Amino acid sequence: MMTDYYPRRRVARKEHLCFGCVSGRRRIQPGEVYLEKTEYPGGELGYADFARRPFRMRQCSECATHYGHAHLLQPTTNGDPQ
């Protein structure tokens, strides 16, 4: 069972829908920083089992701040290509 729950900082190249947005169905716009989590089949949430493939969940900066993940939106300084 492979599971990746560690959110990764991303910069949108195209429009994405925020998963579980606190302000409705917000869209992440190109150039905006967001967090991405991937769940694989057999994971705890079950979304990937239902989809029968890895399932990506994207979280806008507003939601990341609301859920206490705002610190993950900051760029890394150790040279990682996030």
Secondary structure by P-SEA (a helix, b strand, c coil): cccccbbbbbbbcbbbbbcccccccccccccccbbbbbbccccccccccccccbbbbbbcaaaaaaaccccccccccccccc
